[in-house]
Amino acid sequence: MITTRVAGALLLLGAGSLTGCGVLDYGCSQRDRNFSVTLDDAAILTVHPAQAEEIGAGSGCDDDDGFAHASRDYRSPLSRDEIITFHREAAAADGWQWQGDGSPRAGDGLIVSAAATCLTKEIDGTTVYLSVWFPSDFNGLPGQQPEPEDVYGLTLTGSHDGGAWC
């Protein structure tokens, strides 16, 4: 009985790996786990307007989507446009390429992206995405606590072995 179960499990793993959907495909590779440290050390995350104060930081690897990430959260009295302009100019001076501005919510309330603006740069041989985003963009969604209007975030995402985006 045990031999049958082991053989069945091996057969499922083998079949899954042939289709690219094996159990071992889930999550982040060790290479991307290590890459999150590289992203967390990126100088662009510490560049901010003089009026802004860092209030949070984090990094890791998103097992669901298989990408490394690092972020900083700031509180600032500046307007949304001033914050976006500052970070777009600072990023361009550091070699980042602007990819466009987004609206986090479509007209029907569907969240399509958290990025208010998106830039890219190659780091360690892979494309890294820098997004500037505002948690308060999601205020008013069912079941969500309102976020302060004066908080924004910078997030880097990238993957050697999976997909990443703004």
Contacts in CASP RR format, 6 or more apart in sequence:
PFRMAT RR
TARGET T0000
AUTHOR 0000-0000-0000
METHOD contacts of the structure
MODEL  1
MITTRVAGALLLLGAGSLTGCGVLDYGCSQRDRNFSVTLDDAAILTVHPA
QAEEIGAGSGCDDDDGFAHASRDYRSPLSRDEIITFHREAAAADGWQWQG
DGSPRAGDGLIVSAAATCLTKEIDGTTVYLSVWFPSDFNGLPGQQPEPED
VYGLTLTGSHDGGAWC
13 22 0 8 1.000
13 23 0 8 1.000
13 24 0 8 1.000
14 22 0 8 1.000
16 22 0 8 1.000
16 23 0 8 1.000
17 24 0 8 1.000
17 25 0 8 1.000
26 63 0 8 1.000
27 61 0 8 1.000
27 63 0 8 1.000
27 64 0 8 1.000
27 66 0 8 1.000
28 61 0 8 1.000
28 62 0 8 1.000
28 63 0 8 1.000
28 66 0 8 1.000
28 67 0 8 1.000
28 68 0 8 1.000
28 159 0 8 1.000
28 161 0 8 1.000
29 66 0 8 1.000
29 160 0 8 1.000
29 161 0 8 1.000
29 162 0 8 1.000
31 160 0 8 1.000
31 161 0 8 1.000
32 61 0 8 1.000
32 66 0 8 1.000
32 67 0 8 1.000
32 68 0 8 1.000
32 158 0 8 1.000
32 159 0 8 1.000
32 160 0 8 1.000
32 161 0 8 1.000
32 162 0 8 1.000
33 60 0 8 1.000
33 61 0 8 1.000
33 68 0 8 1.000
35 61 0 8 1.000
35 68 0 8 1.000
35 124 0 8 1.000
35 126 0 8 1.000
35 158 0 8 1.000
35 159 0 8 1.000
35 160 0 8 1.000
36 59 0 8 1.000
36 60 0 8 1.000
36 61 0 8 1.000
36 68 0 8 1.000
36 69 0 8 1.000
36 70 0 8 1.000
37 59 0 8 1.000
38 68 0 8 1.000
38 123 0 8 1.000
38 124 0 8 1.000
39 59 0 8 1.000
39 68 0 8 1.000
39 69 0 8 1.000
39 70 0 8 1.000
39 123 0 8 1.000
39 128 0 8 1.000
39 156 0 8 1.000
39 157 0 8 1.000
39 158 0 8 1.000
40 57 0 8 1.000
40 58 0 8 1.000
40 59 0 8 1.000
40 60 0 8 1.000
40 70 0 8 1.000
42 70 0 8 1.000
42 123 0 8 1.000
42 128 0 8 1.000
42 156 0 8 1.000
43 94 0 8 1.000
44 90 0 8 1.000
44 91 0 8 1.000
44 94 0 8 1.000
44 96 0 8 1.000
44 130 0 8 1.000
44 154 0 8 1.000
44 156 0 8 1.000
45 57 0 8 1.000
45 70 0 8 1.000
45 71 0 8 1.000
45 72 0 8 1.000
45 154 0 8 1.000
45 156 0 8 1.000
46 54 0 8 1.000
46 72 0 8 1.000
47 87 0 8 1.000
47 90 0 8 1.000
47 94 0 8 1.000
48 54 0 8 1.000
48 72 0 8 1.000
48 74 0 8 1.000
48 76 0 8 1.000
48 86 0 8 1.000
48 87 0 8 1.000
48 154 0 8 1.000
49 76 0 8 1.000
49 78 0 8 1.000
49 82 0 8 1.000
49 83 0 8 1.000
49 86 0 8 1.000
51 76 0 8 1.000
51 77 0 8 1.000
51 78 0 8 1.000
52 74 0 8 1.000
52 75 0 8 1.000
52 76 0 8 1.000
52 78 0 8 1.000
52 83 0 8 1.000
53 74 0 8 1.000
53 75 0 8 1.000
53 76 0 8 1.000
54 72 0 8 1.000
54 73 0 8 1.000
54 74 0 8 1.000
55 73 0 8 1.000
55 74 0 8 1.000
55 75 0 8 1.000
55 151 0 8 1.000
56 72 0 8 1.000
56 73 0 8 1.000
57 70 0 8 1.000
57 71 0 8 1.000
57 72 0 8 1.000
57 73 0 8 1.000
58 70 0 8 1.000
58 71 0 8 1.000
58 72 0 8 1.000
59 68 0 8 1.000
59 69 0 8 1.000
59 70 0 8 1.000
59 71 0 8 1.000
60 68 0 8 1.000
60 69 0 8 1.000
60 70 0 8 1.000
61 67 0 8 1.000
61 68 0 8 1.000
61 69 0 8 1.000
62 68 0 8 1.000
62 69 0 8 1.000
62 157 0 8 1.000
65 162 0 8 1.000
65 163 0 8 1.000
65 164 0 8 1.000
66 159 0 8 1.000
66 161 0 8 1.000
66 162 0 8 1.000
66 163 0 8 1.000
67 157 0 8 1.000
67 158 0 8 1.000
67 159 0 8 1.000
67 162 0 8 1.000
67 163 0 8 1.000
67 164 0 8 1.000
68 157 0 8 1.000
68 158 0 8 1.000
68 159 0 8 1.000
68 164 0 8 1.000
69 155 0 8 1.000
69 156 0 8 1.000
69 157 0 8 1.000
69 158 0 8 1.000
70 155 0 8 1.000
70 156 0 8 1.000
71 153 0 8 1.000
71 154 0 8 1.000
71 155 0 8 1.000
71 156 0 8 1.000
72 153 0 8 1.000
72 154 0 8 1.000
73 151 0 8 1.000
73 152 0 8 1.000
73 153 0 8 1.000
74 151 0 8 1.000
74 152 0 8 1.000
74 153 0 8 1.000
74 154 0 8 1.000
75 148 0 8 1.000
75 150 0 8 1.000
75 151 0 8 1.000
76 83 0 8 1.000
76 150 0 8 1.000
76 152 0 8 1.000
77 150 0 8 1.000
78 86 0 8 1.000
80 116 0 8 1.000
80 134 0 8 1.000
80 152 0 8 1.000
83 132 0 8 1.000
83 152 0 8 1.000
84 101 0 8 1.000
84 116 0 8 1.000
84 117 0 8 1.000
84 132 0 8 1.000
87 117 0 8 1.000
87 132 0 8 1.000
87 154 0 8 1.000
88 98 0 8 1.000
88 117 0 8 1.000
88 119 0 8 1.000
88 132 0 8 1.000
91 98 0 8 1.000
91 119 0 8 1.000
91 121 0 8 1.000
91 130 0 8 1.000
92 98 0 8 1.000
92 119 0 8 1.000
94 121 0 8 1.000
95 121 0 8 1.000
96 119 0 8 1.000
96 120 0 8 1.000
96 121 0 8 1.000
96 130 0 8 1.000
97 119 0 8 1.000
97 120 0 8 1.000
97 121 0 8 1.000
98 117 0 8 1.000
98 118 0 8 1.000
98 119 0 8 1.000
99 118 0 8 1.000
99 119 0 8 1.000
99 120 0 8 1.000
99 129 0 8 1.000
99 166 0 8 1.000
100 117 0 8 1.000
100 118 0 8 1.000
101 116 0 8 1.000
101 117 0 8 1.000
101 118 0 8 1.000
102 113 0 8 1.000
102 115 0 8 1.000
102 116 0 8 1.000
102 117 0 8 1.000
102 118 0 8 1.000
103 112 0 8 1.000
103 113 0 8 1.000
104 111 0 8 1.000
104 112 0 8 1.000
104 113 0 8 1.000
104 114 0 8 1.000
104 115 0 8 1.000
104 116 0 8 1.000
104 133 0 8 1.000
104 134 0 8 1.000
104 137 0 8 1.000
104 138 0 8 1.000
105 111 0 8 1.000
105 112 0 8 1.000
105 137 0 8 1.000
105 138 0 8 1.000
106 112 0 8 1.000
109 141 0 8 1.000
111 138 0 8 1.000
111 141 0 8 1.000
113 131 0 8 1.000
113 165 0 8 1.000
113 166 0 8 1.000
114 131 0 8 1.000
114 133 0 8 1.000
114 137 0 8 1.000
114 138 0 8 1.000
114 155 0 8 1.000
115 131 0 8 1.000
115 132 0 8 1.000
115 133 0 8 1.000
115 166 0 8 1.000
116 131 0 8 1.000
116 132 0 8 1.000
116 133 0 8 1.000
116 134 0 8 1.000
116 137 0 8 1.000
117 131 0 8 1.000
117 132 0 8 1.000
118 129 0 8 1.000
118 130 0 8 1.000
118 131 0 8 1.000
118 166 0 8 1.000
119 129 0 8 1.000
119 130 0 8 1.000
119 131 0 8 1.000
120 127 0 8 1.000
120 128 0 8 1.000
120 129 0 8 1.000
120 130 0 8 1.000
121 127 0 8 1.000
121 128 0 8 1.000
121 130 0 8 1.000
122 128 0 8 1.000
124 160 0 8 1.000
125 160 0 8 1.000
126 158 0 8 1.000
126 159 0 8 1.000
126 160 0 8 1.000
127 158 0 8 1.000
127 164 0 8 1.000
128 156 0 8 1.000
128 157 0 8 1.000
128 158 0 8 1.000
128 164 0 8 1.000
129 156 0 8 1.000
129 157 0 8 1.000
129 158 0 8 1.000
129 164 0 8 1.000
129 165 0 8 1.000
129 166 0 8 1.000
130 154 0 8 1.000
130 155 0 8 1.000
130 156 0 8 1.000
130 166 0 8 1.000
131 154 0 8 1.000
131 155 0 8 1.000
131 157 0 8 1.000
131 166 0 8 1.000
132 152 0 8 1.000
132 153 0 8 1.000
132 154 0 8 1.000
133 152 0 8 1.000
133 153 0 8 1.000
133 155 0 8 1.000
134 151 0 8 1.000
134 152 0 8 1.000
134 153 0 8 1.000
135 147 0 8 1.000
135 148 0 8 1.000
135 151 0 8 1.000
135 152 0 8 1.000
135 153 0 8 1.000
136 146 0 8 1.000
136 147 0 8 1.000
136 148 0 8 1.000
136 149 0 8 1.000
136 151 0 8 1.000
138 144 0 8 1.000
138 147 0 8 1.000
139 146 0 8 1.000
139 147 0 8 1.000
140 146 0 8 1.000
157 164 0 8 1.000
157 165 0 8 1.000
157 166 0 8 1.000
158 164 0 8 1.000
END
